[in-house]
Amino acid sequence: MLTRLCAVVVLMTAVLTGTAAAVPPPPPNPSDAEISASRAEADAKAARVGELTGRLTQAESRLQELVDEVSYKRELANKSRVDLETAISEAEAARRDAANARVEADAATAAVEKSRKELDDFAAASYAQGTTVGSFSAYIGAKSPEDLLARAQMLEAVSASSLNRLEQVTRDQGTAANLDAAARAALKKAEEKQAAADEAKKVAEQAQQAAVEAHSAQAAATEALQSDKDAVERELAAARSAVGGLEAQRQQYDQWTEAKRREDEENARRAAAAAAAAAAPKPQAQAPRPVASAPAPSGNRVQTVINRALAQRGVIYAWGGGNYNGPTYGVRDGGVADSFGDYRKIGFDCSGLMMYAFAGAGVYLPHYSGYQYNSGRKVPLSQMAPGDMIFWGPGGGTHVALYLGGGMMVEAPHSGAVVRISPVRYGGIMPYVTRML
């Protein structure tokens, strides 16, 4: 009898082990929430690119306006420099004219003074002789024809030379004075033009400098926006790539799930066939159970499950590790678990810990949280009780933990961690727990 039972156990182990090798460990299975979050991030990046594109367009438009303004201000500065040069030339010419007029006025004044002095000397001499110069009375009293002729000649000389010259010089002096005044007025006006042109040049150059600085600032801002846009576009490309990667992982996982389902069905069929074949000669023989601890009395089964899980606190996490008998080596996942060396560690993953805990109460769960979620009765999360399994992710396929009561749970959380007691995390949690007992 014992020999037959051992043979059945060996046969079932061989069947299950051989079939398991046909399907590799499950690939990463991103949750719907992760995929949705990845898509949302990509959408947000795309919106950000759109926003930056709009702002960049506005910035480039403003930059072009400032380029035009700089060109305009530069032309105004050029105009002011030309106007200043013209004003300086006019002022220099006005100064020369004023200087020439001053020289002419000074010469005219000197000639008038000289003529006036000569006339005064002649008049004094005439008075000393008892005659009145410039009057016909000068002819009266002539003592001889020669004296009369001499006086006539003298009067003619005074009239034609001194008196007429004095009058002309006086006129010339007035003209020169007028010219001097006009030249001085022109000089004043030219100097005012120069001062105004100089001020205009300063204002124009300041305006040009301000325009150049505004353009430089806008150019820097535009360059920064372009840099931000380029960076966000790179982030968008990465986000879209991440979405594609997660969706590809999901597709691979779905394919693996289907293969695993077929494998489990085949294992079940073979196990049933093997059990039937072993039992045929001796119907009294009972089909064996997997090696596990004996179940506790029904009244204490929940506590047995909890105690078995709590007894594993501190045991290292190993992805794919754990079975009905305790911790086992983890398996390769080709990703995060491998980076932590889980395949070299002896421990539990989340569903492996549940397998071990519930085996103590005679409940044998499959090594996949998604299947464990559908293994018992669904109870609303608000009604969960100690011994219920809590799940996260679509279909419970992301994570599983055992509820202890009081808002606490025991779990094998992730690579690099150990089995531990934690507060229940409600982000991404399923709305139902699974009750096995």
KOLFI-787852 format. One record per residue (C-alpha): x, y, z; residue number from 1. Coordinates in steps of 0.02 Angstrom, whole numbers, plus 32768, in hexadecimal, padded with zeros to 4 digits. Each point is the difference from the previous one (the first is absolute). Example, Ala and Ser with C-alpha at 12.3 -4.5 7.8 and 13.67 -1.06 7.14 Angstrom:
# residues 2
+------+------+------+-----+
|    x |    y |    z | pos |
+------+------+------+-----+
| 8267 | 7F1F | 8186 |   1 |
| 8045 | 80AC | 7FDF |   2 |
+------+------+------+-----+
This chain:
# residues 437
+------+------+------+-----+
|    x |    y |    z | pos |
+------+------+------+-----+
| 8000 | 8000 | 8000 |   1 |
| 8088 | 807A | 8034 |   2 |
| 8063 | 7FD1 | 7F66 |   3 |
| 7F6A | 8023 | 7F90 |   4 |
| 7FE3 | 80A9 | 8053 |   5 |
| 80B5 | 8031 | 7FEC |   6 |
| 7FF8 | 7FCC | 7F4A |   7 |
| 7F68 | 806E | 7FE6 |   8 |
| 8056 | 8092 | 8054 |   9 |
| 809C | 7FE7 | 7F95 |  10 |
| 7F95 | 7FF1 | 7F63 |  11 |
| 7F9D | 809E | 8025 |  12 |
| 80A0 | 805E | 802B |  13 |
| 804F | 7FCA | 7F5C |  14 |
| 7F65 | 802E | 7F9E |  15 |
| 7FF0 | 80AB | 8051 |  16 |
| 80BA | 8024 | 7FF7 |  17 |
| 800B | 7FCC | 7F4A |  18 |
| 7F6C | 8068 | 7FCE |  19 |
| 803A | 8098 | 8064 |  20 |
| 80A0 | 8003 | 7F9D |  21 |
| 7F9A | 801F | 7F64 |  22 |
| 7FC7 | 80AB | 803B |  23 |
| 8085 | 807A | 803F |  24 |
| 7FE7 | 8070 | 8098 |  25 |
| 7F81 | 808B | 7FE1 |  26 |
| 8042 | 809C | 7FAD |  27 |
| 7FE2 | 80AA | 8051 |  28 |
| 7F47 | 802C | 8002 |  29 |
| 7FE3 | 80BC | 8008 |  30 |
| 7F5A | 802A | 804F |  31 |
| 7F77 | 8062 | 7FAA |  32 |
| 8027 | 808D | 8078 |  33 |
| 80B6 | 7FFF | 7FCC |  34 |
| 7FD4 | 8000 | 7F48 |  35 |
| 7F7F | 8089 | 801A |  36 |
| 807C | 8066 | 8065 |  37 |
| 8083 | 7FE8 | 7F77 |  38 |
| 7F85 | 8038 | 7F7B |  39 |
| 7FCB | 8093 | 806B |  40 |
| 80B6 | 8031 | 8015 |  41 |
| 801B | 7FF5 | 7F44 |  42 |
| 7F63 | 8069 | 7FE4 |  43 |
| 803C | 807F | 807F |  44 |
| 80A9 | 800A | 7FA9 |  45 |
| 7FA9 | 8016 | 7F59 |  46 |
| 7F95 | 808B | 8049 |  47 |
| 809D | 804F | 8048 |  48 |
| 8055 | 7FF8 | 7F56 |  49 |
| 7F66 | 8054 | 7FB4 |  50 |
| 8003 | 8087 | 8084 |  51 |
| 80BA | 8020 | 7FE8 |  52 |
| 7FE9 | 8001 | 7F44 |  53 |
| 7F7C | 8088 | 8012 |  54 |
| 806C | 8064 | 8077 |  55 |
| 8097 | 7FE9 | 7F8F |  56 |
| 7F9C | 803F | 7F6B |  57 |
| 7FCE | 809B | 8063 |  58 |
| 80B3 | 8018 | 803A |  59 |
| 8044 | 7FF1 | 7F50 |  60 |
| 7F7D | 807D | 7FC5 |  61 |
| 8031 | 8078 | 808A |  62 |
| 80B7 | 7FE5 | 7FD7 |  63 |
| 7FDF | 8030 | 7F4B |  64 |
| 7FA6 | 809D | 803C |  65 |
| 8098 | 802C | 806A |  66 |
| 8074 | 7FDF | 7F6D |  67 |
| 7F9A | 807C | 7F9B |  68 |
| 8000 | 807B | 8091 |  69 |
| 80BD | 7FF3 | 8011 |  70 |
| 8012 | 8024 | 7F46 |  71 |
| 7F8C | 8096 | 8010 |  72 |
| 805D | 8044 | 8098 |  73 |
| 80A5 | 7FE8 | 7FA9 |  74 |
| 7FC2 | 8067 | 7F6D |  75 |
| 7FC5 | 8089 | 8077 |  76 |
| 80AD | 7FFF | 804F |  77 |
| 804E | 8010 | 7F54 |  78 |
| 7F8C | 8092 | 7FD9 |  79 |
| 802E | 8058 | 80A2 |  80 |
| 80BA | 7FEE | 7FD9 |  81 |
| 7FE8 | 804A | 7F52 |  82 |
| 7F99 | 808F | 8048 |  83 |
| 8086 | 8022 | 8081 |  84 |
| 8089 | 8004 | 7F7D |  85 |
| 7F99 | 807B | 7F98 |  86 |
| 7FDE | 806D | 8098 |  87 |
| 80B9 | 8002 | 802C |  88 |
| 802C | 8035 | 7F4E |  89 |
| 7F7D | 808A | 8003 |  90 |
| 803E | 803D | 80A9 |  91 |
| 80B3 | 8005 | 7FC2 |  92 |
| 7FCB | 8064 | 7F66 |  93 |
| 7F9B | 8076 | 806D |  94 |
| 8095 | 801A | 8071 |  95 |
| 806F | 802A | 7F6B |  96 |
| 7F7E | 807B | 7FBB |  97 |
| 7FEF | 8052 | 80AA |  98 |
| 80BD | 8010 | 8010 |  99 |
| 800D | 804E | 7F52 | 100 |
| 7F72 | 8079 | 8025 | 101 |
| 8056 | 8031 | 80A1 | 102 |
| 80A2 | 8025 | 7FA3 | 103 |
| 7FA3 | 806B | 7F7F | 104 |
| 7FA3 | 805E | 8088 | 105 |
| 80A0 | 8021 | 805F | 106 |
| 8056 | 8041 | 7F61 | 107 |
| 7F6D | 8071 | 7FD8 | 108 |
| 7FFE | 8046 | 80AF | 109 |
| 80BB | 8027 | 7FF6 | 110 |
| 7FE9 | 8058 | 7F58 | 111 |
| 7F72 | 806A | 8045 | 112 |
| 8067 | 8033 | 8095 | 113 |
| 8092 | 8030 | 7F90 | 114 |
| 7F92 | 8065 | 7F8B | 115 |
| 7FAB | 8055 | 8092 | 116 |
| 80A9 | 8030 | 8047 | 117 |
| 803B | 8048 | 7F5A | 118 |
| 7F5F | 8064 | 7FF1 | 119 |
| 8011 | 8040 | 80B0 | 120 |
| 80B2 | 8039 | 7FDC | 121 |
| 7FC9 | 805A | 7F61 | 122 |
| 7F6E | 8053 | 8057 | 123 |
| 8071 | 803D | 808A | 124 |
| 8078 | 804A | 7F80 | 125 |
| 7F71 | 8055 | 7FA5 | 126 |
| 7FBF | 8049 | 80A2 | 127 |
| 80AC | 8044 | 8025 | 128 |
| 7FFC | 805B | 7F5A | 129 |
| 7F53 | 8045 | 8025 | 130 |
| 7FA3 | 7F9F | 7F7B | 131 |
| 7F72 | 7F81 | 8005 | 132 |
| 802E | 7F62 | 7FA7 | 133 |
| 7F80 | 7FBA | 7F8B | 134 |
| 7FA5 | 80A7 | 7FE9 | 135 |
| 8000 | 807E | 7F73 | 136 |
| 8036 | 807F | 8082 | 137 |
| 80AD | 7FB6 | 7FEA | 138 |
| 800D | 8061 | 7F5E | 139 |
| 7FDE | 80A5 | 8056 | 140 |
| 8099 | 805C | 8038 | 141 |
| 8073 | 7FBC | 7F7C | 142 |
| 808D | 807C | 7FE9 | 143 |
| 802D | 7FD1 | 7F4E | 144 |
| 7FC8 | 7F8D | 7F74 | 145 |
| 8086 | 7F87 | 8033 | 146 |
| 7FBF | 7FFD | 80B3 | 147 |
| 7F4F | 7FE5 | 7FC0 | 148 |
| 8038 | 7F71 | 7F91 | 149 |
| 805D | 7FAF | 8090 | 150 |
| 7F68 | 800B | 8070 | 151 |
| 7F91 | 7FB7 | 7F77 | 152 |
| 8079 | 7F6F | 7FE9 | 153 |
| 8006 | 7FE0 | 80BB | 154 |
| 7F41 | 8000 | 800E | 155 |
| 7FF4 | 7F8A | 7F6E | 156 |
| 807F | 7F8E | 804E | 157 |
| 7FA3 | 7FFD | 80A7 | 158 |
| 7F58 | 7FE7 | 7FAB | 159 |
| 803A | 7F7A | 7F86 | 160 |
| 8079 | 7FA9 | 8073 | 161 |
| 7FE6 | 801B | 80B7 | 162 |
| 7F46 | 8021 | 800B | 163 |
| 7FCE | 7F83 | 7F79 | 164 |
| 807A | 7F7F | 8042 | 165 |
| 7FBE | 8017 | 80AE | 166 |
| 7F4F | 7FE0 | 7FC3 | 167 |
| 8033 | 7F64 | 7F9E | 168 |
| 8065 | 7FBA | 808F | 169 |
| 7F6D | 801C | 8073 | 170 |
| 7F91 | 7FA1 | 7F88 | 171 |
| 8081 | 7F76 | 7FF1 | 172 |
| 800C | 7FF7 | 80BB | 173 |
| 7F43 | 7FE8 | 800D | 174 |
| 8003 | 7F7A | 7F7B | 175 |
| 808E | 7FA6 | 8057 | 176 |
| 7FA7 | 800D | 80A5 | 177 |
| 7F64 | 7FB5 | 7FB1 | 178 |
| 8068 | 7F75 | 7FB4 | 179 |
| 8050 | 7FE0 | 80A9 | 180 |
| 7F57 | 7FF7 | 8055 | 181 |
| 7FBC | 7F8A | 7F7A | 182 |
| 809A | 7F94 | 800D | 183 |
| 7FF1 | 7FF9 | 80BC | 184 |
| 7F48 | 7FD0 | 7FF1 | 185 |
| 802C | 7F79 | 7F81 | 186 |
| 8089 | 7FC2 | 8074 | 187 |
| 7F88 | 7FF6 | 8092 | 188 |
| 7F81 | 7FA3 | 7F98 | 189 |
| 8087 | 7F89 | 7FBE | 190 |
| 803E | 7FDE | 80B0 | 191 |
| 7F4E | 7FDD | 8039 | 192 |
| 7FEC | 7F87 | 7F6E | 193 |
| 80A3 | 7FAA | 8031 | 194 |
| 7FC9 | 7FEF | 80B4 | 195 |
| 7F57 | 7FB9 | 7FCB | 196 |
| 8053 | 7F8A | 7F84 | 197 |
| 807A | 7FC6 | 8085 | 198 |
| 7F71 | 7FDD | 8079 | 199 |
| 7FA0 | 7FA6 | 7F77 | 200 |
| 8099 | 7F95 | 7FDF | 201 |
| 800C | 7FCF | 80B7 | 202 |
| 7F46 | 7FD6 | 8008 | 203 |
| 8008 | 7F9C | 7F5F | 204 |
| 8098 | 7F9E | 8039 | 205 |
| 7FAD | 7FDB | 80A8 | 206 |
| 7F63 | 7FC6 | 7FA5 | 207 |
| 806A | 7F93 | 7F90 | 208 |
| 805A | 7FB5 | 8096 | 209 |
| 7F5A | 7FDD | 8056 | 210 |
| 7FBF | 7FAC | 7F63 | 211 |
| 809D | 7F96 | 7FF2 | 212 |
| 7FF1 | 7FCC | 80B7 | 213 |
| 7F48 | 7FD5 | 7FEB | 214 |
| 802B | 7F9A | 7F67 | 215 |
| 808B | 7FA5 | 805C | 216 |
| 7F8D | 7FD9 | 8092 | 217 |
| 7F79 | 7FC0 | 7F8C | 218 |
| 807F | 7F9A | 7F9E | 219 |
| 8039 | 7FAE | 80A3 | 220 |
| 7F4C | 7FDE | 8034 | 221 |
| 7FD9 | 7FB7 | 7F55 | 222 |
| 809A | 7F92 | 8008 | 223 |
| 7FCE | 7FC4 | 80AE | 224 |
| 7F51 | 7FD8 | 7FC1 | 225 |
| 8049 | 7FA1 | 7F6E | 226 |
| 806E | 7F9F | 8078 | 227 |
| 7F6B | 7FD8 | 806F | 228 |
| 7F9B | 7FC9 | 7F6A | 229 |
| 808C | 7F90 | 7FC4 | 230 |
| 800F | 7FB2 | 80AD | 231 |
| 7F45 | 7FE2 | 8010 | 232 |
| 7FFC | 7FB6 | 7F51 | 233 |
| 8086 | 7F86 | 8038 | 234 |
| 7F9A | 7FD9 | 809A | 235 |
| 7F67 | 7FE8 | 7F92 | 236 |
| 805E | 7F86 | 7F93 | 237 |
| 8038 | 7FA1 | 809B | 238 |
| 7F50 | 8002 | 8048 | 239 |
| 7FB6 | 7FBE | 7F5E | 240 |
| 8086 | 7F7C | 7FFB | 241 |
| 7FD4 | 7FD1 | 80B4 | 242 |
| 7F49 | 7FF0 | 7FD0 | 243 |
| 802E | 7F91 | 7F70 | 244 |
| 806F | 7F98 | 8071 | 245 |
| 7F79 | 7FE9 | 8083 | 246 |
| 7F7F | 7FD3 | 7F7D | 247 |
| 8079 | 7F83 | 7FB5 | 248 |
| 801F | 7FB7 | 80AD | 249 |
| 7F45 | 7FF2 | 801C | 250 |
| 7FED | 7FA6 | 7F5A | 251 |
| 808C | 7F88 | 802D | 252 |
| 7FB3 | 7FE4 | 80AA | 253 |
| 7F56 | 7FDC | 7FB6 | 254 |
| 8052 | 7F80 | 7F8F | 255 |
| 8058 | 7FB4 | 8096 | 256 |
| 7F5D | 7FFC | 8062 | 257 |
| 7FAB | 7FA0 | 7F76 | 258 |
| 8091 | 7F87 | 7FF5 | 259 |
| 7FFF | 7FEC | 80BC | 260 |
| 7F45 | 7FDD | 7FFE | 261 |
| 8016 | 7F78 | 7F80 | 262 |
| 8091 | 7FBB | 8063 | 263 |
| 7F9B | 7FFB | 80A0 | 264 |
| 7F70 | 7FAA | 7FA7 | 265 |
| 8077 | 7F80 | 7FB8 | 266 |
| 8052 | 7FE5 | 80A9 | 267 |
| 7F57 | 7FE7 | 8050 | 268 |
| 7FCD | 7F85 | 7F79 | 269 |
| 80A2 | 7F9E | 800F | 270 |
| 7FF9 | 8001 | 80BD | 271 |
| 7F4D | 7FBF | 7FFC | 272 |
| 8030 | 7F7A | 7F84 | 273 |
| 8096 | 7FCD | 8069 | 274 |
| 7F99 | 7FFB | 809E | 275 |
| 7F79 | 7F99 | 7FAB | 276 |
| 8081 | 7F86 | 7FBC | 277 |
| 8051 | 7FEC | 80AA | 278 |
| 7F5C | 7FE9 | 8057 | 279 |
| 7FB7 | 7F82 | 7F85 | 280 |
| 804F | 7F5F | 8049 | 281 |
| 7FD4 | 802D | 80B1 | 282 |
| 7F6A | 8073 | 800B | 283 |
| 801B | 8014 | 80BB | 284 |
| 809D | 8067 | 7FDF | 285 |
| 7FE8 | 80BC | 800F | 286 |
| 804E | 8083 | 7F8F | 287 |
| 8094 | 8053 | 8057 | 288 |
| 800C | 80B7 | 802A | 289 |
| 809B | 8069 | 7FE0 | 290 |
| 807A | 7FF9 | 8091 | 291 |
| 7FC4 | 8081 | 807F | 292 |
| 7FDA | 801B | 80B6 | 293 |
| 7F63 | 7FB2 | 8042 | 294 |
| 7F6B | 8075 | 8008 | 295 |
| 7FD1 | 8044 | 80A9 | 296 |
| 7F54 | 7FE3 | 804A | 297 |
| 7F7B | 8060 | 7FA3 | 298 |
| 7FE4 | 8079 | 808E | 299 |
| 80B5 | 8037 | 7FFE | 300 |
| 8029 | 7FF7 | 7F46 | 301 |
| 8005 | 80BE | 7FE3 | 302 |
| 807A | 8018 | 808F | 303 |
| 806A | 7F72 | 7FBE | 304 |
| 800D | 8059 | 7F57 | 305 |
| 802D | 80A4 | 8056 | 306 |
| 8080 | 7FAE | 8073 | 307 |
| 8056 | 7FA6 | 7F6F | 308 |
| 800F | 80A4 | 7FA0 | 309 |
| 803F | 8061 | 8098 | 310 |
| 8080 | 7F79 | 8024 | 311 |
| 8056 | 802E | 7F5C | 312 |
| 8022 | 80B5 | 802F | 313 |
| 80B1 | 8031 | 7FD2 | 314 |
| 800F | 7F7D | 7F77 | 315 |
| 8048 | 804E | 7F62 | 316 |
| 7F93 | 8026 | 7F69 | 317 |
| 8026 | 7F93 | 7F69 | 318 |
| 7F97 | 8012 | 7F64 | 319 |
| 7FB0 | 7F58 | 7FD5 | 320 |
| 8035 | 7FBB | 80A9 | 321 |
| 7F99 | 7FA0 | 807F | 322 |
| 7F8A | 7F6C | 7FFC | 323 |
| 7F91 | 7F9B | 8075 | 324 |
| 8096 | 7FC6 | 8065 | 325 |
| 805C | 80A5 | 8018 | 326 |
| 807C | 8075 | 7FAA | 327 |
| 8058 | 7FC9 | 7F60 | 328 |
| 807C | 8047 | 7F84 | 329 |
| 7FBA | 808D | 7F96 | 330 |
| 7FFE | 7FFA | 7F43 | 331 |
| 8043 | 8072 | 7F79 | 332 |
| 7F8E | 8086 | 7FBA | 333 |
| 8079 | 8051 | 7F86 | 334 |
| 7FEA | 80A7 | 8058 | 335 |
| 7FF1 | 804C | 80AD | 336 |
| 8003 | 7F5C | 8061 | 337 |
| 809D | 7FCA | 7FA4 | 338 |
| 8053 | 80A6 | 802B | 339 |
| 7FE3 | 7FD7 | 80B8 | 340 |
| 803F | 7F4D | 7FE8 | 341 |
| 7F59 | 7FB5 | 8037 | 342 |
| 8027 | 7F5E | 7FA4 | 343 |
| 8093 | 7FE7 | 8078 | 344 |
| 7F95 | 801E | 809C | 345 |
| 7F8F | 7F8C | 8063 | 346 |
| 7F62 | 805B | 8030 | 347 |
| 7F4E | 802D | 7FD2 | 348 |
| 7FA8 | 806F | 7F85 | 349 |
| 7F52 | 8041 | 802B | 350 |
| 7F9B | 7F6E | 7FBC | 351 |
| 8081 | 7F81 | 803C | 352 |
| 7FE5 | 803E | 80B2 | 353 |
| 7F44 | 7FE8 | 7FEC | 354 |
| 801C | 7F4F | 7FC0 | 355 |
| 8064 | 7FD4 | 809C | 356 |
| 7F8B | 8056 | 807A | 357 |
| 7F5E | 7FB1 | 7FC0 | 358 |
| 804D | 7F53 | 7FE9 | 359 |
| 8003 | 7FF7 | 80BF | 360 |
| 7F42 | 8004 | 7FFB | 361 |
| 7FF4 | 7F80 | 7F74 | 362 |
| 7FE4 | 8082 | 7F76 | 363 |
| 8075 | 7FF0 | 7F6C | 364 |
| 800C | 809C | 7F97 | 365 |
| 8053 | 8015 | 7F55 | 366 |
| 809F | 8066 | 7FF6 | 367 |
| 7FB3 | 809A | 7FAF | 368 |
| 7FA2 | 808C | 8057 | 369 |
| 7F85 | 8015 | 7F71 | 370 |
| 7FC8 | 7F4B | 8015 | 371 |
| 7FFF | 8011 | 80BD | 372 |
| 7F88 | 8093 | 7FEF | 373 |
| 7F81 | 7F8E | 7FAE | 374 |
| 801C | 7F6D | 8076 | 375 |
| 7F80 | 802A | 8085 | 376 |
| 7F6A | 806D | 802D | 377 |
| 8004 | 80B9 | 7FD4 | 378 |
| 7FE0 | 8072 | 8095 | 379 |
| 7FF3 | 80BD | 7FF6 | 380 |
| 809E | 8056 | 803A | 381 |
| 7F9E | 805A | 8088 | 382 |
| 7FD2 | 7F57 | 804C | 383 |
| 80AB | 7FAE | 7FFE | 384 |
| 8030 | 7F96 | 8096 | 385 |
| 80A2 | 7FB0 | 8040 | 386 |
| 8037 | 7F74 | 7F8C | 387 |
| 7FBB | 8052 | 7F62 | 388 |
| 8074 | 801B | 7F6E | 389 |
| 8010 | 80B3 | 7FC0 | 390 |
| 802C | 8020 | 7F4B | 391 |
| 8042 | 808E | 7F92 | 392 |
| 7FFE | 801E | 7F46 | 393 |
| 7F8A | 7FC6 | 7F76 | 394 |
| 7FB9 | 7F55 | 802A | 395 |
| 806A | 7FFE | 809C | 396 |
| 8097 | 7FDB | 7F95 | 397 |
| 8079 | 807F | 8049 | 398 |
| 8011 | 7FD3 | 80B9 | 399 |
| 7FAF | 7F9E | 808E | 400 |
| 800D | 800C | 80BE | 401 |
| 7FAB | 7FB0 | 8097 | 402 |
| 7F91 | 806E | 806B | 403 |
| 8026 | 7FF7 | 80BB | 404 |
| 7F7B | 8078 | 8041 | 405 |
| 800F | 80B0 | 8045 | 406 |
| 8032 | 8046 | 7F56 | 407 |
| 809F | 7F95 | 7FFA | 408 |
| 8039 | 7F77 | 7F8A | 409 |
| 8093 | 7F88 | 7FE8 | 410 |
| 8052 | 7FF9 | 7F55 | 411 |
| 8098 | 7FD5 | 7F9A | 412 |
| 800C | 80AD | 7FAF | 413 |
| 8087 | 8009 | 7F79 | 414 |
| 80B3 | 7FD5 | 7FCF | 415 |
| 807D | 803E | 807E | 416 |
| 7F83 | 7FF9 | 8090 | 417 |
| 7FCC | 7F79 | 807C | 418 |
| 7F5A | 7FB9 | 803D | 419 |
| 7FB7 | 8084 | 8073 | 420 |
| 7F66 | 8049 | 8053 | 421 |
| 7FC2 | 80A0 | 7FAD | 422 |
| 7F6B | 8076 | 8006 | 423 |
| 7F82 | 7FDA | 7F76 | 424 |
| 8025 | 8069 | 7F66 | 425 |
| 7F65 | 803A | 7FA6 | 426 |
| 804C | 8045 | 7F61 | 427 |
| 7FD1 | 7F8B | 7F71 | 428 |
| 7FAD | 7F85 | 8077 | 429 |
| 7F76 | 7F8E | 7FBE | 430 |
| 7F4F | 8023 | 8040 | 431 |
| 7FEC | 7F4C | 803E | 432 |
| 8067 | 7F8C | 806D | 433 |
| 8003 | 7F43 | 7FEC | 434 |
| 7FC5 | 7F96 | 8092 | 435 |
| 803B | 7F4C | 7FFF | 436 |
| 7FC8 | 7FC5 | 80AE | 437 |
+------+------+------+-----+
